[in-house]
Amino acid sequence: MRASIDRSPVDRRLSAVRARLAASDAEAFVVTSLQNVRYLSGFVGSAGILIVTPTASHLLVDGRYDEVVRAARTSGQVVVTDV
């Protein structure tokens, strides 16, 4: 599967989520809706969970998405974990 991820909108969106985390004194924001996972991470697969913390974003995916997640890994904004 080949896809590219435009990082600039994702970076802005993650920054906004982190600002809301800080304002609400929350430790993390867990995203399970695929539409919202895509909006916040750029990931276009059919299965994934995104966990946003004040210092990192963790995208949990299975091994079907190797090429897509390599693009996300290079940004430094989203840490990808195969599950």
C-alpha positions in Angstrom: 0.0 0.0 0.0 1.5 3.3 -1.1 0.4 6.6 0.5 2.0 9.9 1.5 1.1 11.9 4.5 1.0 15.7 4.4 2.5 16.6 7.8 1.7 20.3 8.2 -2.1 20.0 8.8 -1.5 17.0 11.1 1.1 19.0 13.1 -1.3 21.9 13.6 -4.1 19.5 14.6 -2.0 17.6 17.1 -0.8 20.9 18.6 -4.4 21.9 19.1 -5.2 18.6 20.8 -2.2 19.0 23.1 -3.3 22.5 24.0 -6.7 21.2 25.0 -5.1 18.4 27.0 -3.1 21.0 28.9 -6.2 23.2 29.5 -8.2 20.2 30.8 -5.3 18.7 32.8 -5.8 15.4 31.0 -3.0 12.9 30.6 -4.0 11.5 27.2 -6.6 11.6 24.4 -7.5 8.2 22.9 -8.9 8.2 19.4 -10.6 5.1 18.0 -12.8 6.5 15.3 -11.0 5.9 12.0 -12.2 9.2 10.6 -10.7 11.0 13.6 -7.5 8.9 13.5 -7.0 10.0 9.9 -7.8 13.6 10.7 -5.3 13.8 13.5 -2.5 11.5 12.1 -2.9 11.3 8.4 -3.1 7.5 8.6 -5.4 6.1 5.9 -5.6 2.4 6.9 -8.7 0.5 7.9 -7.6 -0.2 11.5 -5.7 1.9 14.0 -5.9 3.7 17.3 -4.2 7.0 18.1 -3.1 8.0 21.6 -2.1 11.7 22.0 -0.2 12.8 25.1 1.3 16.1 25.9 4.7 15.0 24.6 4.0 12.3 21.9 1.4 10.7 19.7 1.2 6.9 19.4 -0.4 5.3 16.4 -1.2 1.6 17.0 -1.6 -0.4 13.8 -1.1 -3.9 12.5 1.6 -5.0 10.1 -0.5 -4.5 6.9 0.5 -0.8 6.9 4.3 -1.0 6.8 4.8 1.5 4.0 2.3 4.0 5.3 3.6 4.0 8.8 7.2 4.4 7.6 6.1 7.8 6.2 4.6 8.7 9.6 7.7 7.6 11.5 9.9 10.0 9.5 7.9 13.0 10.7 8.7 12.7 14.4 5.2 13.8 15.3 3.6 10.3 15.5 5.3 7.2 17.0 4.0 4.1 15.2 3.7 0.8 17.0 2.8 -2.5 15.2 0.4 -4.6 17.2 
